């Protein structure tokens, strides 16, 4: 059995970063942690995609801190709830997933978070659970009983439902069940703490209500900060916005995508996504404010620290060298994929055929916007056809895609 650590300094450090709110209060939770009692804490994530991103990782870093204090931590995979779809922050209904979709999505999850959670500790192992194990066994009578604890008005208070109502968009009945299911997770696992982002606060409080009514037990809700741009208030980690930094990225792509983050995101990314001390981060923030370092230099440090966590120091150094060579010095990388083209073949067709554009229209758009270069010369003519003179030259599409041209039938 693991020893419970009640070191006040470590507990205070747990509260010092990536924490937005603790319900009912931080003071009460600290008292519980200082008591020496072993507590059970979980965070759940729905496998609606194959990749986890830095926003998810922020929560798992805190979960690992609880585990190191000796507490029981649960890595919950919402394989049942994912099939319904959380309506949070959605102005339209989510597509429902099949069981096979969910299984495929979760296949590499544990590998992605291994750099930040120690799954091999035998003294206090992480528990991995799937909410299909209990939610699939609920009867219709059980669901009605759970639903009787809440009113329609309470459900309609959620922002995204109000927005849909105003816009005349449909709200499907099954979407009301999602908070009930997430809430029942707390009951089924008999937890003391649920960790979640602020966007899950409503669902977590549903769980707090159910746990109190069904088991007469209090549950703490540990709400972590969301990675949001402080200027635009858009999520930093978003597939739709093309700003996500995903944990299964290779070292070069991870480094590059962090460098592509807006300057105003630097401070929070250092705080929530690196292991640098708060003193070190404050020093960097002051240097930025006093213009002692440029945002670009700070981001290089940020990208290195994050990439090091997920790929190791050696790979992070290689990614930094690659970035500085290709983007800072405007040089081509040493290893470039070769593509074979026929003399007279159009550039548009070449871009589509080699996955540098999704369609001919997309290829023309990229050319018109100056996103295609050949040997560092911007291409402006989307009707360009490549002849023997292009043999050996390098196509650069966007910031990261390079292809060396091999023209067939070239002497």
N, C-alpha and C positions, 0 to 999 in steps of 0.2 A: 504494500500500500504506500502511495506517495506521501511524503511529508508536506504539510501545509505551511507555506512560508507567510509570515505576517510582518515582514520587514516594511515599516511605514514608508521608507524611502522608495522602495520598489512599487508599493501600492500607489503612492502619489505620482510616480512616473507613469503608471498605467493611465491615470486620469489627465496627464499633462498634454497629450496631443491626440488629434483625430477624434475628439469627443465633443459632440454638440450639446447633448442633453442626457441626463440620467433621471429616470422616473422610478419611484416617487421623489428621490433626492440623492445627490452624490454623497451627502453626509451619512445617510442611512446605509448606503452600499459600502462605504468605507468602514463603517462600524461592523458590518457583517464580515468583510474581508479580514479585518483585524481580530475578529473573534476566534479564528482558527478553525471554524467550521468548514468542512468540505462542501463546496457548492457545485451545482450542475449548470453549465452555460452552453448555449448553442447559437449558431447562426445558420440560417437556411438559404440556399440559393437554388433557383429553378433552372434546370438545364434546357433553356430555350435556344441555346447556341452551343457550338463546340468549344468556344474559347472563353476563358475568364480574362478580365482586364484589370488594370491597376486599381480601379475603384473597388472591385471585389477584394483584391489583395490587401487593401487597407484594413478591412475587417478581419482578415485571417491573421494579419500581424498581431492584432490585439488579442485574438483568440489564443494564439501561441503564448502570449504573455500570461494569460490566465492559466494555461496549462503548466507553464514553468513555475507558477506559484503553487502548484500541486492540485489544482481544481480539475474536476471532470469536464472535459470539453467535447462537444458533439459537432461534427461536420455533417449537417443535414442536407441531403440532396432531395430537392422537391420534385421527385419523379412523378408524383401524382398531381400536385398543384400545377406543374408545368403544362400538363395536358389540358388544363382549363384556361390558364393564362391570367396573370395578374393584370387587372385593368389600370393599375397605378400609372398616372402620367400619360394615359392613352386616350386620345380623343376619338378613337374608333375601336371596335372590338378586336381583340387579338385572334389570330388564327389558332385553332385548337390543334395540338400535336398528337400524333399517335404514340403508342408505347414504344414502337421501334424507333421513332424519331428521338424520343427522350433517351433511350439506351445508347444510341449512336452519339448523341451530344455529350454524354457524360464519360465516355470511354477514356479520355485523356486528362480529365480534370485533376485527379490526384497527382499525376506527374507534373502538371502545371504549378501546383501549389507546394510541392515538396521542398523547393528552396526556402520557403518561409514557415512551414509547419513540419515538425519532426514526427513523422508517422512511425518511426522505428523505435521510439522510446518504449521499452517494455515495462518500466516501472509505472508510468502514467500514460498509457497509450491513448491516442485520439480515437474516439468512437465514431464510426461512420454509419449513418442511418439513412433510410429511405422512407419518406412518408407514405409511399404506396402500401407499406406493410400494415398500417392501421387505417388509413383513410379508405382504402378499398374494401374494408370489412364493415364499415358503418352501414347500418340499415336505413331505410327511408324514415323509419321512426326516430332513429338517432339524429338524423339531419334535421327533422322537424323540431326535435327537442333543443338542438343547438340554436336553431334559427329563432326560437321563441324568446331568446335572451336579448334580442335586438329589434329595433323598429325600422321600418322602411325609411323614415325620416333620418335616422342615424346614418344609414347607408348613403342616402342622397346628399349628405353633407360633404362627401368627398368631392374635391374640386373638379376632377375630370368628369364626374357624372353631371354636376351642375353645368359645366361647359357644354356637354353633349345635349343636355336638355334645351339650353338656350339656342343651340345651333340646329335643333330639330333632328339630331342624330340618334339612332337607336341605342338603348341600354338593354342588354339581354339579361334574362333572369339568372342564368348560370353565373354571371359576373358577381352577383351579390354573394354567391357561395364562397368565393375565393377568400375573403377575410375570415369566414367561419372555419375554413380548412386550415389556413395558416394559424388561426387561433387555437384550433384543436391540437395542433402539433405540440404546443406547450403543455396541454393536458396529458397527451399520450406519453410524452417523455418526462413529465413531472419535473420541469426545469425550475431553477431559481432565477435565471437571467436569460433574456433573449437579446441578442445583439442585432442591430439593423441600421440601415441608413435612414435619413429623415423621411425619404419617400415611402418607407414602410411603417411609419409610426402608427398610422390608423390600424393596420393589420395587427401590429404587435400589441396595441391596446385592446383589441378584440380578444387576443389571447390572455391578456391580464384579467379581463372581465370573466372569461370562461373558467380560468384556473381558480379564481376567487369563488365563483358560484358553484363549481363542481367539486373542488377539493378544499375549499376554504383556505387557500394558500396564496400568499402575496408573490408577485413576480416583478423583478426589476426589468426595466426596459432601458438598455444601454444603446443610445442613438449616436452613431458616428457621423462625422462630417462627410458630405458628398463632395466629390471633386467637381467644382463648378467655376467657370470663369467669373471673376469678381466684377468684370465690366459688363459682359453680355448676359451673364447668369445662365449661359448654356452649359450643359454637361460637358466636361472635358473628355470623358470616355463615352463616345457615341459612334456606333457604326454608321448611322444615317448621316452624321455630320462629317464622317471621315476623320475623326480626331481620336479614335480609340487607340490605346497602346495595350496590346493583348499579350498575355503571359506566354503564349506559344509562338510569339514572334522570334525569328532568329536574332542573333546579337546585333547585326548590322541594321536590320529594320527597326528593332526596338530603339536603338540609339538614335536613328534618324527621325523616328516619329516623336521622340521626346524633344529633339531639337526643333521640330516643327510646331511645338506648343507655343501659344501666345506668351509674350514676355510677362504679362500680368499673372500668369499661372505659376511662375517659378517658385514663389514663397510657399504656397500650399503644397506643391509637389515635393519640395524638400521636406516639409513637415510630415506629410502623410505617407510618403512613398519611399523614404530613405531611412537608413539607420544612423545618420549623422545626429550628434547631440543637438539639443535646442540651442546651446551656447554657440556651436559652430554655425547653425542656421542663422541665428541672430547676427553673427559677424558678417555672413554673406549678404544679408538684407541691408545692413548698414553700409557695406561696400557698394551695393547697388544704388542706394539712396544718395551716397556721396560721390557717385560716379567714379569710384576707385576701380571698379570692374565693369565691363560691359554686360548687358543681358546675354549676349552670345557666349561669353566666357563662363558666365554663371550656369548657363544651360549645358555647356560641355561638361562641367562638373556634375550637374544634376543627371545628365544622361549616363555618365560614367558610373555614378553611384547606383543608379537603378539597374542598369545593365549588369553590373557586377553581382548584384543580388541573385539574378535569375540565370546568369551564364558564367559567372566566375570572373575573377580579375583579369586573367589572360585574355579571355574573349572580349571583355569590355575595352581593354587597351587596343585590341585589333579593330574593334568597331570604331573607336575614336580615331585611330590612324586612317581608317578607310574614309570616314567622314571628312577629316581635314584634307585628305588628298583629293577626294572627288569634289567636295563642295566648297572648301575654302580655297584650294589652290587651282580649282577648275581643271583637274587632271582626270584622266580616265582610270578606272580600277585596273589592277594587273590582270585579273581573270574576268574575261568577258565572253558570254555565250555567243557562239558563231551561228549565223543564220545564212542559209543558202537561198539566193534569189536568182531569177532568170533575167538575163539582159532584156531591158524593155519593160520589165514588170513595174507596175505603178506603186508608188510609196504608200498610198492608201491601202491597197491590197496587202502589202507587206506588213503594215502595222496591225491589221486585223488578223492575218494569218499567224503572226507571232505573239499574239496576246498583248500587244501594246496599245490596242484600242478595242473596244467592245463591238464596234460596228463601223461601217464606212462613214456614216454620219458623225460618229464619235471621232474617227480619225481626222476627218476634215475640220471638225471643231478644234481639235488639239493643234492642228497646223495653223488654223486661222488665229488662234490665241497665242501663238509663239511657243507652244509646248514641245515642239519637235526640233531637234538639232542634229546635224550631221557634221562630225568633226568640229563641234562647238560653233558651227554656223547655223543660225536660226533659219529653218525652212519656211518660206512664205507661200509657196506654190503647191497647192494640194493636188495639182494635176501632174506633178513631177514623176518622171519615169527614170528608173536607175539603169545606167549603162555600165560598160566596163570601167569607166573612170571612177566609179564608186567602190570598186573592189578594195577590201581592206579597211575602208572607212567605218566609223562607229556612229550608229544611231543612238541618240539619247532621248528618251521619252520621259517627260516629267523630270523629277529630281533623282530618281533612283534606278531607272531601267536603262540598261546599256546592251546593245547588240552589235557585234562586228559583222559587217557585210561580206559575204563571199559570193561573188557573181559567177554563176555557172557559164561554161563555154568561154571563159576568159583566158586568153593566152598568157 
